[in-house]
Amino acid sequence: MADGEAKAAEAKDGENTGGEPGVPTVKWDDSNMRTSYANVVNAASSREEVTLFFGTNQTWNVSDKKEFNVLLSNRIVLNPFAAKRLWLLLGSILKEYETRYGTLDIDVGKSGRKS
């Protein structure tokens, strides 16, 4: 197990990861956790909250109308502070991902998929 994975496992188990003294340890309780898959995400916001919508694309062949059917499965509502922390976390994770595997091109103006 790599050093980073070992620290993550310790953090998940609620053990001290060598952080600053006096900082509380987070204990992650995953007893009620569900796993969902999404290949479509959208978001909306107001002054008080940020709402994320997750779903799966149900369209196999794009018709002449160029319509997509998306089955929404989850809605997550966050306050703006939690949304900002999520934004920073996702940015860090994606930066690490692209360092390992290469840049993700999500130019929606182009047709077709890049792998």
N, C-alpha and C positions, 0 to 999 in steps of 0.2 A: 504494500500500500504506500503510495506517495505521501510525502510529508503534509501536503495540503489536504489530501483526503483523510489522513489521520486526524488532523485538527478539526475538519468538518464533522467527522464521526464523533469526536469528543464533544464538540459543541452541540450536536444533536442529542447526545446522551445527557447533556446538562452539566458536564464537567467543566472545570475552569480551563480555559485555553491560554492562560498566561497573559491575559489582558491586564488592564490597569487595575490596581487595587481599589476596592470600593465600588467598582462597576458591577451592577447585578448581572447574574448569569441567566440567559434565556433557556428555559426548558421547553422544547418543542413537543407538544402532545399531538400525535398524528392518529389517535384512535378514531376520530370521526372524519378523517380526510377521505375525499373522493378524488379519483383521477378522471379527467376528461381530456379528449383530444379536440383541437381546433386548428383549422387551416385558414380561418377567416377571423379577423378582429376589426372592431370599429370602436370609436369612442365619442363621447359627448361630455359637455361640461356646463356647469353653472358656477356662480360665485362660491357656493358652498360645497360642491362635490364634483368628482370626475367619475363618469360611468364607463366601464369597459364592457363590450359585448363580444362574446365568443361563439363561434359556430363552425359548421362544416359546409363546404360547397357541395351541393347535391346535383350539379349540372355536369353531365358527362360530355355532351356535344353542344357546343354553342350554336344556337339557331341564328337565322338571319336577323332576328330582333336583337341579338347579342344580349340576352338576358341570362342572369345567373340566379339560381335558387339557392339560398343559404338557410340552413336549419339552425336557428339560434338555440344554444343549449345552456349558456351561462351568462349572467350579468353580475359584474362585481362593481360595487359602489364604494369609492374611496373619498376621504377628505383630501383637500389639496396637498397637505403635508405628506400623507402616505403616498399619494400619487407622485410627488416629487422624489421621494425615496425610491419608489419603484422605477421611475425613469432613470435615476442614477445607477441603480442596481442592474437594470437591463442593459444600459450603455456599457457598463463595465464587463458584463458577461459576453455581450456581442463583440466587444473589442478583443477580448481573449479568444473567442471563437474564430474571428477573422485572422488573428495572428497564427492560430494553429492550422486552419483549413482554407484560408483565402477569403477574399472580399465577396460579400453577398451583394449581387446586383439585383435590385428590386425595382428597376425602371419600369413603371406601369405603362409607359407610352409605347413600349415595344411589344409586338405580338410574339407568342411562343415563350418557352421556358428555357432558362439557362441552368445548367447543372454544375 
